[in-house]
Amino acid sequence: QVQLVESGGGLVQPGGSLRLSCAASGTFFSIYVMRWYRQPPGKQRELVAAITSSGSTNYAGSAEGRFTISRDNANRMVYLQMNNLNPEDTSVYYCNAHQPFTDYWGQGTQVTVSS
């Protein structure tokens, strides 16, 4: 079992930055692929970024060059640094821990980009 708690969301102006954090509890955190998803209002949840246990990363096209995912296995933390935010990034952001046939989700944190 893995429990995930996101934090760091809020209101930011266009062009601004936010850093989301995901705190994990439970066993074997380091073996999970950790992902950030988001769900814009009225739309389906979409993958934003992923990081493997060894640190390999992958980004959605909309996040490439602006967002950075990282993890700290020793402290069971995952981060999403988001720069140059625009209104289209407004969403609830979710942390996900993934292994084959297993997914754990956090409760989400709201990010609103508006002037």
Backbone as ProteinMPNN parsed JSONL, in Angstrom:
{"seq_chain_A": "QVQLVESGGGLVQPGGSLRLSCAASGTFFSIYVMRWYRQPPGKQRELVAAITSSGSTNYAGSAEGRFTISRDNANRMVYLQMNNLNPEDTSVYYCNAHQPFTDYWGQGTQVTVSS", "coords_chain_A": {"N_chain_A": [[0.834, -1.197, 0.0], [0.441, 2.227, -0.762], [0.293, 5.519, 0.266], [-0.592, 8.723, -0.806], [-0.005, 12.198, -0.718], [-0.678, 15.281, -1.959], [0.633, 18.621, -2.317], [1.084, 22.207, -2.506], [-0.294, 23.497, -4.52], [-2.204, 26.282, -5.892], [-3.099, 29.739, -6.518], [-1.838, 31.426, -9.28], [-0.235, 33.877, -11.298], [-0.307, 34.277, -14.888], [2.644, 33.17, -16.506], [3.977, 32.734, -14.2], [5.364, 30.611, -11.564], [5.113, 27.398, -9.966], [5.656, 24.941, -7.459], [4.873, 21.694, -7.072], [4.354, 19.218, -4.587], [4.587, 15.813, -3.586], [3.958, 13.666, -1.092], [4.807, 10.496, -0.02], [3.754, 7.56, 1.661], [4.261, 4.312, 3.102], [5.385, 1.1, 1.906], [8.257, 0.178, -0.072], [8.528, 2.368, -1.837], [10.429, 3.247, -3.699], [10.356, 1.548, -5.873], [8.283, 2.184, -7.494], [6.962, 3.642, -10.47], [6.576, 7.015, -10.68], [4.092, 9.426, -11.235], [2.712, 12.466, -12.481], [-0.49, 13.614, -12.983], [-3.098, 15.536, -14.524], [-6.313, 17.132, -14.368], [-8.185, 19.037, -16.201], [-10.897, 21.445, -15.899], [-13.94, 19.954, -16.709], [-12.803, 18.128, -18.426], [-10.969, 15.127, -19.406], [-8.766, 13.212, -17.3], [-5.275, 13.64, -17.636], [-1.971, 12.585, -18.488], [0.888, 14.186, -17.243], [3.638, 14.148, -16.502], [6.271, 11.769, -15.905], [8.344, 9.659, -13.864], [10.853, 7.274, -13.521], [12.021, 4.671, -11.258], [14.755, 4.829, -11.411], [15.174, 7.356, -12.247], [14.69, 8.203, -14.863], [12.912, 10.277, -17.1], [9.761, 11.436, -18.465], [7.656, 13.432, -20.504], [4.541, 15.053, -21.161], [3.651, 16.662, -24.229], [2.736, 19.27, -23.797], [3.941, 19.95, -21.457], [6.63, 19.73, -21.78], [9.78, 21.214, -21.539], [8.872, 23.196, -19.849], [7.996, 22.134, -17.437], [9.324, 20.22, -14.711], [9.924, 17.077, -13.466], [10.803, 15.396, -10.478], [12.338, 13.215, -8.055], [12.773, 12.057, -4.691], [13.947, 9.463, -3.347], [14.844, 8.61, -0.857], [13.47, 10.194, 0.958], [10.917, 9.772, 0.19], [9.516, 11.417, -1.657], [8.011, 13.248, -4.315], [8.275, 15.634, -6.897], [6.966, 18.383, -8.788], [8.069, 20.794, -10.69], [6.858, 23.686, -12.013], [7.015, 25.95, -14.545], [6.613, 29.136, -16.233], [3.786, 29.268, -16.423], [0.503, 28.993, -17.842], [-2.945, 29.967, -18.533], [-4.14, 27.634, -19.521], [-3.034, 25.627, -18.075], [-4.465, 25.397, -15.803], [-5.865, 23.27, -13.501], [-6.806, 20.354, -11.595], [-4.233, 18.74, -10.006], [-2.798, 15.565, -9.831], [-1.038, 13.131, -7.985], [0.511, 10.054, -8.742], [1.237, 6.663, -8.137], [2.715, 4.021, -9.704], [2.689, 0.646, -10.661], [2.84, -2.387, -12.587], [-0.466, -3.449, -12.943], [-1.209, -2.114, -10.664], [-2.177, 0.862, -9.144], [-1.885, 3.846, -7.327], [-3.404, 6.734, -5.932], [-3.287, 10.217, -5.137], [-5.175, 12.805, -3.43], [-5.332, 15.084, -4.877], [-4.417, 18.416, -5.941], [-5.299, 21.779, -6.347], [-4.527, 23.842, -9.06], [-4.535, 27.056, -10.2], [-4.333, 29.254, -12.813], [-4.325, 32.519, -13.395], [-4.945, 35.947, -14.121]], "CA_chain_A": [[0.0, 0.0, 0.0], [1.108, 3.525, -0.81], [-0.587, 6.669, 0.441], [-0.008, 9.886, -1.459], [-0.597, 13.477, -0.345], [-0.131, 16.388, -2.745], [0.565, 19.969, -1.769], [1.786, 23.203, -3.298], [-1.143, 24.168, -5.491], [-2.664, 27.61, -5.53], [-3.385, 30.704, -7.577], [-0.618, 32.055, -9.787], [-0.457, 34.665, -12.501], [0.351, 33.75, -16.101], [4.089, 33.37, -16.51], [4.529, 32.419, -12.899], [5.841, 29.261, -11.279], [4.681, 26.683, -8.768], [6.28, 23.639, -7.235], [4.001, 20.744, -6.407], [5.018, 18.145, -3.855], [3.797, 14.618, -3.294], [4.56, 12.885, -0.017], [4.35, 9.107, -0.062], [4.011, 6.693, 2.798], [4.096, 2.927, 2.708], [6.623, 0.366, 1.646], [8.783, -0.01, -1.422], [8.266, 3.552, -2.662], [11.412, 3.445, -4.755], [10.135, 0.691, -7.044], [7.153, 2.679, -8.277], [7.016, 4.761, -11.396], [5.766, 8.099, -10.129], [3.546, 10.242, -12.305], [1.79, 13.565, -12.221], [-1.595, 13.784, -13.906], [-3.962, 16.675, -14.24], [-7.66, 17.062, -14.922], [-8.763, 20.377, -16.373], [-12.352, 21.472, -15.715], [-14.754, 19.405, -17.782], [-12.025, 17.288, -19.331], [-10.455, 13.886, -18.839], [-7.462, 13.252, -16.665], [-4.205, 13.435, -18.603], [-0.627, 12.443, -17.949], [1.734, 15.361, -17.409], [5.053, 13.779, -16.421], [6.537, 10.514, -15.213], [9.74, 9.421, -13.529], [11.053, 5.9, -13.079], [12.785, 4.526, -10.023], [16.142, 5.201, -11.677], [15.252, 8.774, -12.566], [14.341, 8.532, -16.245], [11.704, 11.1, -17.118], [8.976, 11.545, -19.689], [6.745, 14.546, -20.373], [3.576, 15.373, -22.197], [4.119, 17.75, -25.071], [2.376, 20.563, -23.217], [4.793, 20.181, -20.296], [8.036, 19.677, -22.19], [10.482, 22.49, -21.526], [8.353, 24.097, -18.812], [7.813, 21.394, -16.189], [10.375, 19.264, -14.365], [9.564, 16.115, -12.43], [11.948, 14.835, -9.769], [11.953, 12.396, -6.917], [13.731, 11.838, -3.613], [13.538, 8.154, -2.834], [15.156, 8.49, 0.567], [12.431, 10.87, 1.727], [9.629, 9.388, -0.377], [8.897, 12.622, -2.181], [8.023, 13.518, -5.747], [8.04, 17.05, -7.111], [6.724, 18.873, -10.14], [8.366, 22.207, -10.838], [6.12, 24.195, -13.165], [7.419, 27.319, -14.894], [5.927, 29.763, -17.363], [2.415, 28.739, -16.414], [-0.507, 29.726, -18.595], [-4.291, 29.59, -18.066], [-4.476, 26.265, -19.929], [-2.501, 24.713, -17.063], [-5.409, 25.331, -14.693], [-6.322, 21.897, -13.359], [-6.451, 19.627, -10.387], [-3.055, 17.916, -10.283], [-2.806, 14.35, -9.026], [0.152, 12.295, -7.904], [0.175, 8.65, -8.993], [2.298, 5.662, -8.002], [2.32, 2.988, -10.66], [3.366, -0.601, -10.972], [1.884, -3.181, -13.366], [-1.71, -3.874, -12.29], [-1.389, -1.4, -9.406], [-2.086, 2.313, -9.167], [-2.329, 4.584, -6.156], [-3.659, 8.137, -6.262], [-3.529, 11.191, -4.098], [-6.487, 13.465, -3.474], [-5.241, 16.18, -5.831], [-4.209, 19.789, -5.498], [-5.797, 22.684, -7.381], [-3.667, 24.888, -9.609], [-5.296, 28.015, -10.987], [-3.485, 30.264, -13.446], [-5.222, 33.597, -13.777], [-4.527, 37.298, -13.754]], "C_chain_A": [[0.87, 1.249, 0.0], [0.05, 4.6, -0.636], [0.141, 7.899, -0.094], [-0.756, 11.151, -1.05], [0.102, 14.584, -1.123], [-0.252, 17.701, -1.985], [1.271, 20.917, -2.741], [0.961, 23.908, -4.354], [-1.553, 25.55, -5.01], [-2.961, 28.449, -6.749], [-2.087, 31.39, -7.991], [-0.959, 32.815, -11.054], [0.209, 34.001, -13.707], [1.829, 34.138, -16.132], [4.764, 33.002, -15.209], [4.923, 30.956, -12.759], [5.199, 28.719, -10.014], [5.476, 25.396, -8.674], [5.314, 22.77, -6.451], [4.845, 19.672, -5.731], [4.045, 17.001, -3.63], [4.557, 13.8, -2.259], [3.952, 11.493, -0.008], [4.662, 8.403, 1.244], [3.7, 5.272, 2.377], [5.435, 2.328, 2.344], [6.988, 0.371, 0.167], [8.499, 1.162, -2.35], [9.173, 3.588, -3.882], [11.156, 2.588, -5.99], [9.04, 1.22, -7.956], [7.583, 3.711, -9.308], [6.074, 5.829, -10.835], [5.356, 9.032, -11.252], [2.751, 11.409, -11.737], [0.767, 13.59, -13.356], [-2.293, 15.093, -13.58], [-5.305, 16.478, -14.92], [-8.219, 18.465, -14.999], [-10.274, 20.328, -16.19], [-13.089, 20.925, -16.932], [-14.03, 18.492, -18.747], [-11.531, 16.035, -18.62], [-9.084, 14.107, -18.205], [-6.391, 12.919, -17.7], [-2.858, 13.373, -17.903], [0.193, 13.688, -18.256], [3.212, 14.964, -17.468], [5.184, 12.489, -15.635], [8.027, 10.399, -14.936], [9.873, 8.006, -13.001], [11.865, 5.868, -11.789], [14.24, 4.947, -10.204], [16.306, 6.652, -12.11], [15.013, 9.146, -14.017], [12.999, 9.244, -16.278], [11.042, 11.111, -18.491], [7.922, 12.62, -19.468], [5.726, 14.566, -21.499], [4.101, 16.564, -22.991], [3.87, 19.122, -24.472], [3.278, 20.951, -22.044], [6.268, 20.272, -20.653], [8.651, 21.075, -22.214], [10.017, 23.461, -20.463], [8.269, 23.434, -17.444], [8.995, 20.449, -15.977], [9.893, 18.375, -13.235], [10.843, 15.592, -11.794], [11.442, 14.017, -8.589], [13.112, 12.274, -5.943], [13.325, 10.54, -2.951], [13.782, 8.018, -1.336], [14.063, 9.094, 1.44], [11.031, 10.638, 1.184], [8.847, 10.596, -0.874], [9.013, 12.658, -3.706], [7.639, 14.983, -5.935], [7.696, 17.31, -8.584], [6.956, 20.38, -10.123], [7.725, 22.695, -12.129], [6.479, 25.656, -13.383], [6.619, 27.823, -16.087], [4.495, 29.241, -17.507], [1.485, 29.623, -17.233], [-1.895, 29.246, -18.172], [-4.694, 28.164, -18.444], [-3.915, 25.218, -18.967], [-3.403, 24.609, -15.838], [-6.046, 23.947, -14.628], [-6.215, 21.483, -11.898], [-5.312, 18.685, -10.762], [-3.012, 16.756, -9.283], [-1.451, 13.642, -9.106], [-0.284, 10.828, -8.03], [1.42, 7.798, -8.81], [1.87, 4.44, -8.797], [3.282, 1.819, -10.676], [2.392, -1.398, -11.835], [0.744, -3.702, -12.507], [-1.98, -3.146, -10.979], [-1.218, 0.09, -9.618], [-2.617, 2.87, -7.862], [-2.405, 6.065, -6.521], [-3.733, 8.982, -5.001], [-4.871, 11.863, -4.309], [-6.504, 14.645, -4.436], [-5.008, 17.523, -5.175], [-4.555, 20.726, -6.653], [-4.728, 23.701, -7.766], [-4.523, 25.766, -10.494], [-4.353, 29.09, -11.5], [-4.389, 31.354, -14.005], [-4.643, 34.929, -13.34], [-5.638, 38.006, -12.98]], "O_chain_A": [[1.898, 1.313, 0.674], [-0.974, 4.587, -1.319], [1.335, 8.085, 0.141], [-1.987, 11.176, -1.037], [1.304, 14.805, -0.975], [-1.119, 17.868, -1.128], [1.959, 20.488, -3.667], [1.454, 24.82, -5.018], [-1.284, 25.936, -3.872], [-3.061, 27.942, -7.866], [-1.334, 31.875, -7.146], [-1.868, 32.435, -11.793], [1.174, 33.252, -13.556], [2.204, 35.271, -15.829], [5.992, 32.963, -15.129], [4.828, 30.174, -13.705], [4.799, 29.467, -9.121], [5.911, 24.838, -9.681], [4.977, 23.074, -5.306], [5.899, 19.275, -6.228], [2.838, 17.203, -3.502], [5.655, 13.308, -2.518], [2.731, 11.336, 0.009], [5.708, 8.627, 1.852], [2.967, 5.047, 1.413], [6.479, 2.97, 2.46], [6.141, 0.545, -0.709], [8.253, 0.959, -3.539], [8.727, 3.925, -4.979], [11.693, 2.882, -7.058], [8.891, 0.744, -9.082], [8.454, 4.544, -9.053], [4.908, 5.553, -10.553], [6.163, 9.384, -12.112], [2.193, 11.327, -10.643], [1.124, 13.587, -14.534], [-2.105, 15.675, -12.511], [-5.421, 15.758, -15.912], [-8.672, 19.021, -13.999], [-10.871, 19.259, -16.317], [-12.878, 21.388, -18.054], [-14.584, 18.118, -19.781], [-11.655, 15.899, -17.403], [-8.36, 15.048, -18.531], [-6.574, 12.033, -18.534], [-2.635, 14.014, -16.876], [0.195, 14.183, -19.383], [3.944, 15.387, -18.363], [4.332, 12.153, -14.812], [8.859, 10.953, -15.654], [9.105, 7.583, -12.138], [12.331, 6.897, -11.3], [14.884, 5.375, -9.247], [17.423, 7.127, -12.315], [15.126, 10.321, -14.366], [12.064, 8.864, -15.573], [11.665, 10.839, -19.517], [7.353, 12.719, -18.381], [6.003, 14.157, -22.626], [4.89, 17.366, -22.49], [4.689, 20.029, -24.617], [3.372, 22.124, -21.682], [7.06, 20.834, -19.897], [8.111, 21.995, -22.829], [10.694, 24.454, -20.196], [8.449, 24.087, -16.416], [9.586, 19.947, -16.933], [9.499, 18.861, -12.174], [11.843, 15.371, -12.478], [10.284, 14.116, -8.186], [14.279, 12.375, -6.324], [12.45, 10.527, -2.086], [13.003, 7.376, -0.632], [13.761, 8.585, 2.519], [10.068, 11.237, 1.662], [7.672, 10.77, -0.553], [9.978, 12.166, -4.291], [6.784, 15.507, -5.221], [8.083, 16.562, -9.481], [6.138, 21.141, -9.605], [8.015, 22.179, -13.209], [6.27, 26.495, -12.506], [6.033, 27.048, -16.842], [4.071, 28.83, -18.586], [1.659, 30.84, -17.304], [-2.008, 28.212, -17.514], [-5.508, 27.552, -17.754], [-4.286, 24.046, -19.041], [-3.133, 23.818, -14.935], [-6.688, 23.505, -15.58], [-5.611, 22.176, -11.08], [-5.418, 17.924, -11.724], [-3.167, 16.938, -8.075], [-0.821, 13.576, -10.161], [-1.314, 10.425, -7.49], [2.509, 8.152, -9.262], [0.788, 3.895, -8.582], [4.502, 1.978, -10.701], [1.198, -1.099, -11.814], [0.969, -4.323, -11.468], [-2.896, -3.525, -10.249], [-0.229, 0.531, -10.204], [-3.65, 2.434, -7.353], [-1.6, 6.58, -7.297], [-4.177, 8.527, -3.947], [-5.609, 11.538, -5.239], [-7.573, 15.153, -4.775], [-5.353, 17.739, -4.013], [-4.154, 20.495, -7.794], [-4.11, 24.333, -6.909], [-5.164, 25.284, -11.428], [-3.664, 29.752, -10.724], [-5.124, 31.134, -14.967], [-3.948, 35.026, -12.329], [-5.474, 39.159, -12.582]]}, "name": "protein", "num_of_chains": 1, "seq": "QVQLVESGGGLVQPGGSLRLSCAASGTFFSIYVMRWYRQPPGKQRELVAAITSSGSTNYAGSAEGRFTISRDNANRMVYLQMNNLNPEDTSVYYCNAHQPFTDYWGQGTQVTVSS"}
